[in-house]
């Protein structure tokens, strides 16, 4: 073992210890690792910083923006509602559903793309089901990783190995050659997560901080049933507005008739005014529901809640305000102030009257639509206290087609190699999607960089640089040589298992593709020298490179690391057992589907 190899392995050990103790943020540990590689002479500065210029960094950064577009327009919320309708609050069923959906998606979209796309969906599901996000996000990442092993295009690693196999006289993988073992491995991995891993997952996140409590404040609003609404003729029980829209129906106003706390058998009629209570975001989502519109104090003069200089604000009625003791109707709020009240929040009290007839009190919070120029005089005169500019967080549902088009453009271009035979770099695909979001103002330029988690990008870049050190110093080949030396006399399956384990170990500090391409030639040459089937070894290396669960350094795991408030050791504990499960399944099945003794 050379000095350079010893230094590289030593720095890796120190980094893993620091990752495990979490005394220092993981991205800072990555930076320290890169500095250590430079100061010890293992890498020069250009080599050490090469990871920061890698196209993977641009790709993942762009994915943050694309998924941000799906969040901003309410697409994510819509998907979450559909999944929640199937699973409800059942954590077991929700976990299974998330893993299956992630696996199926990853088999086509790649595991990193899938995890990024469903990350906000799962966070929303956790909030709806009152389940800590940490209980669902790791199953999401693991499901995506397992699913990516099922098809040729499931991961870039599969494509990379398939392309390299031709150098050794083997045919590349067909589209579904990896599917039989991949599907069975996913099945066993999911069973482990459902019956054992789920119990080991920590319960973190989801607590109501002061900020979170503020945002989940419930409002009372009015929904008008329009002609053509699919709700007309249905009972409240059949409409199931509580589950579909997350809104509680407190009453129905029908002409001069008022029904308070209507029964589930009460039928909805045209022009009914539904008095509903719910979270701000869910009330604003109503504009995506065909046949319903938010009924303001007077007629809402816009089809959308925002446009041009019109914004949404939350304002509180002050103690000495002239609004106290008045109704919106009596003070002629809309005409006098040129502001539209969309909903009212009165803490601790249920309101079942028309909003325009509610007697306002000190402390009432109004959700109003208007321009900043119209709201500022009321704030300056101490009539109202501006609590929040809701526009910054309001859903741009009218931009949903553009958000979907941007993500669809990215996916279509990323599959160009398979469809038309011409490969467009993934980084370019994602950047074109981002440009479409900006051009259509689905994502505003001012918020572009707030959507990107730069801490995670720094961590990934640093670990990619460390992968360069593994290759430059020959540490990878040194470890491969140890496999042949210590496993050969135990038989063919033992050697196969040794290369599988080596690949798994190397995927922790290195990228999956790099680890696979480093081990592949050594494994193939070893198989040929021993008179064994080299394709069996290539397949084992391919699967092993995809199964990176032990640390949160795999990009799919990195994406859920912070949102799930996981500790480094959470992955070590849960991921190690999962790795053992998939290792056993793969080592038993790969030689069956690819005869290890075939020539």
Buried (B, 14 or more C-beta within 10 A) or exposed (E): EEEBBEBBBEBBEBBBEBBBEEEEEBBBBBBBBBEBBBEBEBBEEEBBBBBBEBEBBBBBBBBBBBBBBBBBBBBBBBBBBEBBEEBEEEBEEBBBBBBBBBBBBBBBBBBBBBBBBBBBBBBBBBBBBEBBBBBBBBBBBBBBBBBBBBBBBBBBBBBBBBEBBEEBEBEEBEEEBBBEBBBBBBEBBBEBBBEEBBEEBBEBBBEEEEEEEEBEBBBBBBBBBBEEBEBBEBBBEEBEBBEEBBBBBBBBBBEEEBBEEBEEEBBBBBEBBBBBBBBBBBBBBBBBBEBBBBBBBBEBEEEBBBEEEBBBBBBBBBEEBEBBEBBBBEBEBBEEBEBBBBBBBBEEEBBBBBBBEBEBBEBBBBBBBBBBEBBEEBBEEEBBBBBBBBBEEBBBBBBBEBBBBBBEBBBEBBBEEEEEEEBBEBBBBBBBBBBBBBEBEBBEEEEBEEBBBEBBBBBBBBBBBBBBBBBBBBBBBBBBEEBBEEBBEEEBBBBBBBBBBBBBBBBBBBBBBBBBBBBBBBBBBBBBEBEBBBBBBBBBBBBBBBBBBBBBBBBBBBBBBBBBBBBBBBBBBBBEBBBEBBBEBBBEBBBEEBEBEEE
